[in-house]
């Protein structure tokens, strides 16, 4: 079967995780759009399984959780019932981040109600060892989800932010609401007041918007298929954990968490995904060069 070389796959992966769209990757790599899409699906499926298998038994002392909004196909208010059946509309990405190592412990793409919160927190709990302090925003779905996942084995507090609109009329149209204050609510256990915050996970959300083209606002680069949206999040997460150098830590999050002892390159990641990718590639046709 005709297949891209490791160097070609590494180059395209580097383009994807630096915020390029599928079409721009195809132009720069001189391959067809279908080739980039197939590779993204193969790598994303492999990254999902890689994260599932390897981010386990992590010692997390402080877990910060948050959700980041995007959409698939169209925004919720413009989505027809037929499109909703294909999982179009608003898509929320749940993120669980270790505040010390900056490791993305868990991610989940779906809705924002209590059922998704329960799935997300159960996944977080399954990957963490020891007692943990959990910090979230004021989203009420977390209340039962955290208790159901961790029980009495965690110290949990909410950081409720109060927002207000900018004073100028023009700024209200294009600027987000401004945070005017914060209220701390201790839900269970005895959380350390100094570490009740969601700053690190919110910074990670910014990283997603900066490096994932599907989250760029006011463009047509948004995801057209829910599954592709999930897979690109998986690629970004594994790249962030194992390859992206963190300036404050002076290593990658995976190194700080003890999941690996070495600094990975993009090619190291592609090679590590080979066993997982082989299982998905057998179901696909050959990659093709771009036709002019």
C-alpha positions, 0 to 999 in steps of 0.5 A: 500500500502506498503510504506516506513516509515517517518524515512526511507524516511528521511534517504534516503533524507539525503543521496540524498542531501549529494551527494550520487548516487541513487545506493549508497542510495539503498545499504545504505538503503537496498532497491531496486534502483527502490524504491529510484528512486520512492521516488526521483520522489515523493519528487522532484515533491512535492518539486517543488509544495512546492517551487512554493506555499511558496516562494512568496512575498519575499522582495529582495533588491539584486538579483544575477542571474547565470547559471550552466552547466550540461548535461543529457544522453550525452554532446551536441556534442555527442547527436544524434537528436533522443536523443535530442528529449528526451531532452538529451544534455546540461542542464542549471540550472538558479539560482536567489539568494537573496544576503542578505538572501541567499534564492534561489528565483527561479530556472529553468532547460532548455536551455541557450537562450533568451526564457529560460532567459525570463521564468526565469526572469518572475518567479523571478519577480513574487516572489519578492516584491518591487524594486530590484537591479539585478546583472548578468554576461555578458550573453546577454540573460539577457538584454531583459529578465530583462527589460521584467520581471521588467520593470523600477522597478529595478536597473540592472547591468552586471558584465562581467568577462574576462578570460584567459587560464593558461600558462602551457600546462598541466594546460589548459587541466584540469583547468578552465580558469582564471579570469583576470579582470572584467568590470561593465556595468550599464544597467538600473536604479541606481545600487549601485556599491558596490553591483554589483557582482555575488559572492554569486550565484556563491558560491551557484553553487559550493554548487550544484556541491558539494552536487548534485551527478548529477553535479559531473564531470568525473563520470557516475552519470550524469542524464539519464532523463531530468525530474529526473534532474529537480526533483533533483534540486527541492529537493536540492533547498528546502533542501537548503532554509529550512534545511541547516544551513548557518554559516554566517546567523546563521539560514537557508535562509528561516528563514532569509527571513521570510518564517519560524520562526523555524529551520527545520530538514530533518524529518520536511521537509518530513512531510511538503511534505506529502500533496504534496507527497500523490497526486503523490504517488497514481499514483505509485506502492508500494515501495519494499525492496531490493532483494538479 
